[in-house]
Amino acid sequence: MYKPFLSLIILSLLFSSCKKEQDPFEIGKQHLGLLTDSTQVKDLESIFAKDSLVKFISGDEFAGGTNNIDVYEKGGKQLLSLSPYQALDSTSVIESIQIIDPRYKTDKGISNLSTFKEISSAYKISKINSLINSVHIIVNELNASFVIDKKELPANLRFNMDVKLEATHIPDNAKIKYFFLNWNMH
């Protein structure tokens, strides 16, 4: 009676000790390292305990309620810029994250240093929007968006706002200017 019970306990301890530790630089659809789409602002201090958080507190109605929280390594290098859904609310969840440090990568190796070809080869492009100075690429599979400067496009497409941009219009070697994760968009 005790041997099967003891064996079961030992096996469960072995399996629980083999649990994979979360990579702090891994980007997924609903997580970035230990940060998830349900993480509240008040929990950021414990998640980024080894890093520094810098909060921009808007006291000016002209700032548009901006309340970004920048994450820096102790050495001063910026890692991320977090935007809570609700400004000045410690129970608010994170709405979007700008990936600044290239060590943050998806399981398919996409980072802010990736090219358009690398992104389009790894993920299905959901939508492409042409803005005045940039191209906004949305990847729903990752809850991500990428911004490419229009300077990366052929000259005939840079200034023509009437052209509906498609993936074939964007050069394979076009570099990413900004990489965002977009969570909890209401």
C-alpha positions in Angstrom: 0.0 0.0 0.0 2.8 2.4 0.9 5.1 1.5 -2.0 2.7 2.6 -4.8 1.8 5.8 -2.9 5.5 6.6 -2.2 6.3 5.9 -5.9 3.6 8.3 -6.9 4.9 11.0 -4.6 8.4 10.6 -5.9 7.3 10.7 -9.6 5.2 13.9 -9.0 8.2 15.6 -7.3 10.4 14.7 -10.3 7.9 16.1 -12.8 7.3 19.3 -10.8 11.0 19.9 -10.5 11.5 19.5 -14.3 9.2 22.4 -15.0 10.6 24.7 -17.6 11.5 28.2 -16.4 10.0 31.1 -18.3 12.5 32.9 -20.6 12.4 36.6 -19.5 12.9 37.6 -23.2 10.4 35.4 -24.9 7.5 37.1 -26.7 4.2 35.2 -27.1 0.7 36.2 -28.1 -0.4 36.8 -24.5 2.9 37.1 -22.7 6.3 38.8 -22.7 8.6 37.0 -20.3 6.8 36.9 -17.0 4.5 39.8 -18.1 1.0 38.6 -19.3 -2.0 40.3 -20.8 -3.7 40.2 -17.4 -0.8 41.6 -15.4 -1.8 44.7 -13.5 0.4 47.9 -13.1 0.7 47.2 -9.4 2.5 43.9 -10.2 5.2 45.4 -12.4 7.6 46.1 -9.5 7.8 42.4 -8.6 8.0 41.2 -12.2 10.8 43.7 -13.0 12.5 43.5 -9.6 16.0 43.4 -11.1 15.2 46.4 -13.4 14.2 50.0 -13.0 10.7 51.3 -13.8 10.2 55.0 -14.8 6.7 56.2 -14.8 5.6 59.3 -16.7 2.8 60.9 -14.7 0.8 63.3 -16.6 -0.6 66.3 -14.7 -1.4 68.2 -17.9 -4.7 67.8 -19.7 -2.8 68.4 -23.0 -0.7 65.3 -22.6 -3.7 63.2 -23.5 -3.7 61.0 -20.5 -0.3 59.4 -21.4 1.0 57.2 -18.6 3.8 55.2 -20.2 6.0 53.1 -17.9 9.5 52.6 -19.2 11.6 49.6 -18.1 15.3 49.9 -17.9 18.1 47.5 -16.9 20.0 48.6 -13.9 22.8 49.6 -16.2 20.6 52.2 -17.9 19.6 50.4 -21.2 15.9 50.7 -22.0 14.1 47.4 -22.5 10.4 48.2 -23.0 7.8 50.9 -22.9 4.5 49.8 -21.4 1.2 51.6 -21.8 -1.5 50.8 -19.3 -5.1 50.7 -20.5 -6.2 53.2 -17.8 -3.9 56.0 -16.8 -3.0 56.4 -13.1 -4.8 53.2 -12.1 -2.7 50.6 -10.3 -5.2 47.9 -11.1 -5.2 48.6 -14.9 -3.8 46.0 -17.2 -1.2 46.7 -19.9 -2.7 47.7 -23.2 0.4 47.8 -25.4 4.2 47.3 -25.2 6.8 48.7 -27.3 9.7 46.3 -27.7 13.0 48.3 -27.5 15.7 45.7 -26.6 16.5 43.2 -29.4 16.9 40.4 -26.9 13.1 40.1 -26.8 12.2 37.5 -29.5 9.2 35.4 -30.5 9.6 31.6 -30.6 10.2 32.1 -34.3 13.1 34.5 -33.7 11.3 37.7 -34.6 12.7 40.8 -32.8 12.8 44.6 -33.5 15.9 43.9 -35.6 13.9 41.6 -38.0 13.2 42.4 -41.6 9.8 42.3 -43.4 10.7 39.0 -45.1 11.5 37.4 -41.7 8.2 38.5 -40.3 6.1 37.5 -43.3 7.9 34.1 -43.5 7.2 33.4 -39.8 3.7 34.8 -39.5 0.6 35.5 -41.6 0.3 39.3 -42.2 -3.3 40.2 -41.1 -3.4 43.8 -42.4 -1.2 46.5 -43.9 -2.1 50.2 -43.3 -0.4 53.0 -45.2 0.2 56.1 -43.0 1.8 59.4 -44.0 5.4 58.5 -43.1 5.2 54.8 -42.3 3.6 51.4 -43.0 1.7 49.7 -40.2 1.8 45.9 -40.4 -0.6 43.9 -38.1 0.0 40.2 -37.2 -3.1 39.0 -35.3 -1.5 35.6 -34.6 0.9 37.4 -32.3 -1.2 40.4 -31.2 1.6 42.4 -32.7 2.1 45.3 -35.0 5.3 46.4 -36.8 6.0 49.9 -38.2 8.3 50.3 -41.2 9.4 53.7 -42.3 8.2 54.6 -45.8 11.8 55.4 -46.7 12.2 51.6 -47.0 9.6 51.5 -49.9 10.3 52.0 -53.5 10.2 55.7 -54.5 6.9 55.4 -56.4 5.1 54.1 -53.3 6.4 56.5 -50.7 4.2 59.5 -51.4 1.2 57.9 -53.1 -1.5 57.6 -50.4 -4.0 56.2 -53.0 -2.1 53.0 -53.5 -3.4 50.1 -51.4 -0.2 48.6 -50.0 0.2 44.9 -50.1 2.9 42.6 -48.9 4.4 42.3 -52.4 5.0 46.1 -52.3 7.3 46.0 -49.3 10.9 45.0 -50.0 12.1 41.8 -48.2 15.0 43.7 -46.6 12.8 46.5 -45.2 13.8 47.1 -41.5 11.4 47.4 -38.6 11.3 50.8 -37.0 8.9 49.9 -34.1 7.6 46.6 -32.7 4.5 46.6 -30.5 2.5 44.0 -28.7 -1.2 45.1 -28.4 -3.2 43.5 -25.6 -6.5 44.4 -24.1 -7.5 46.7 -26.9 -11.1 47.8 -26.2 
